[in-house]
């Protein structure tokens, strides 16, 4: 006699949960065994000292409002589910330095999973939890400030907020106006789409919207809202 549909669905659901659980367990074991080697390959500069407290506040408000308190991931409030920690975990674990042996094969596999399914891959969240345990917040912030991709200029990649400030404005970060700094933060979401020079209209619109978020004149629509397009209607 065939199993009732509900029992079949229940069995498949349990099997899927078990498979996901096993996958995440292997990710966690791999991340813990690899994190110190990968962190050891990085140079963490003291770039945080070259950005003002107000600029740090603006950056964190937009990129990761609970950065200093969450354990690597955060579901408690809006402005997206990707944290600064998960963003740098992606880079450090998957794309900056190649591991060897079985660790390297797993690294290649996880990088492939991320490229395929980045919107639903929770493996990176596990990596973020591990990274947050091993890497202090100030070093995380320094890495983010130094290594974020900021578009290109005259055919060369611009890496980090400090270099972006020099190239796009000809001044250091502390010398920027709030509007100019917010304009750099506006590029972080999509440096090509919101490029300060190449797409000035899109860049201005996003900068305007972020200014309203910073001023408290507009709020993100949901956990997944990092575009703030509705803020343009709140004139």
N, C-alpha and C positions, 0 to 999 in steps of 0.2 A: 504494500500500500504506500503511495507516494507521501512524503512528508508534507505537512501543511506549509503553505507559502511563508507564513510568519516564522516557522522554525528554520526554514532554509535561510531566510534573510538574517535571522538572529545568528545562525551558525557562521554565515559569511562575514557578518559584522565582527564577531568575536575573532575570527581568523585574521581579518584585516587589522584589528586592534593589536593582536599578538604580533603580527608582522611589523607594524609600525613601532611597537615597543621594542622588538628585537633590533630593528634598524637604529633607533635612537640610542639604545644601550651600546651598540657597537660604535656609533659616532662619539658618544661620551668617553668610552675607553680610549679610542683613538686620539681624541682631542687632549685628554689628560696626559697621555703618553707622549704627545708631540709638542705641547704648548711651550715648554721651557726651551726646547731646541729652536723653535720658530721665533720666540721672543728674543732669544740670544743672538739671532741673526740681525736684529733691528738695532738702530741707533736712535735713542729717544732724546731729542734735543730739548733745550729749555725754552721752546718757542712761546710757551704760555706767558713768559715774562715780557714778551714783545706785543702783547695785546692787552688793552685796558680792561678793567673789571666790568665796565658798562658794555663793552663789546662782547666779553664772555657771556654776560647776562643775555644779550640779544641772541647770540648764537645758540645758547642752550634753550632759550624760550622757543625758538623755531625748530631746531633740530632734535631736541630731546629734553622736554620740560622736567623730567624726573631723573635726569642723568646722575646726579650725585647721590640718589637714594635707592635706585633700582639695582637688582643683582645682575643686570646684563640685558634683561628683557623686561617689558612693562606693558601691562594691559589695563592700567588703572585710569588713564586719561587719554585725551585726543592727540591730534597732530601726528597721526601715523603710528604704526606698530613697529617700525624699524628704528631701533635706537642707535646712538652713536657707537655704542659697544658692539652691536651686531654688525654694523657697517664695517668697522675695522676688523672684526673677527673674520668676516668674509675675506678681506684682503690678506690678513696675516696667515690665516689657516690655509687658504686655497690658492692664492695667486701671486704672492711675492717671492717665495722661496720654495724650491722643489725638495721634497723629502726623498729618501732612498728606500729600497726594499719594500716590505709589505706596507709600511707607512706611506710610501710614495704612491703605491698602487691604490690604496684607499683614498689618498688625497686627490688623485686624478678622477677617481669614481665620484667623490663628493663634489668636486668642481663641475663635473658633467651633470650631476643631479641639479646643482644650483643653476647652471646655465639653462637647463631644460625647464625647471619648475620653480624658479626663484620666488614666485608669489605664494606658493604653498609649501615649500620646503622648510620644515621646522628643524632640520639638522643644523642650520646656521644658528638658530636660537640656542641649541645645546652648546655649540661652540662659543657663543657669546657668554653663556653662564660660566663656562670654564675659563674663558679669557678674563672675565671680570674678577674671578677669584685670584688669578695669578698676576694681573696687571693693575696697579693703582690707577685711580680715576685721573689724576693729573697727567700720568703718562699716556693714558688713553686720549685725553683731550689734546695733548701735545702732538700725538700721532695724527689725529684728525685734522688739526690746524695745519700741520706740515705736509700731509700726504693727499689731501682731498684734490680731486681733479677739477680744475677751474677753466676748462676750455682750452683753446689754442690761440696763439698770437703769432702772425707771420710764419705759420707752418710749424711752430714749436709748441709742445704741450706746456701748459701753465700748471704747476703743481703747488698746492698749498695757498692759504690765504695771504701769507706774507709776500710770496712772489707775485700773487695776483694784485695786491695793493701796489706794489712797485711798478708792475708792467701796465696796469690799466689806469692808474692814477698818478704814477710818478712820485708817490710819497709812501712813508711807512704806515703801518696800521694805526698807531696812536695819533697820527696826523690827520686821519680821515674824519670827515663829518659823519654823524650818525647815518645820514641818508646814503652816503657813499659806502659805508660799511654794510648797511642793510642791502645795498645793491650787490655786494659780493656774496652775502648770505643767500640772496635770491637766486644766484647762479648754481648753488650747490645741488638743488633738486634735479636739474637737467642743464648742464653747462652749455650744451649746444643750443637747445631750444631757448634758453634764457640768457644767451650770451650778451654781455654789456655792449659790445661793439657791433656784432653781426646781426643781432635781432633786438634792436633798441626798443621797439614798441612792446614786444612781449616782456622784455626785461623791465621796462618802466611799469607795466601793469602789475607784474608780480611784486616789484618793490613797493608800489603803492599799497597793495593788499597786505604785505608783511608789516608795513608801517602801522596799518590799522590793527593788526593782531598785537603788535608790541604796545600800542597805545591803549589797548583794551576796548577799542571801538568795534571790534568784530571777533567772533570766536569760531574755531573749527567746527564744521558741521557734524563730524563723526570721528571715530578712531582712525579711519582711513583717509581723512581729509588732510592733505598737505599742499593742496593747490590754492585754497582760499579764494577761489574764483567768485564766490558769492559775495565776498567783501566789496567787490567793485560796485555792487548794487546798493551798498549801505552808505551812500554819499551823504 
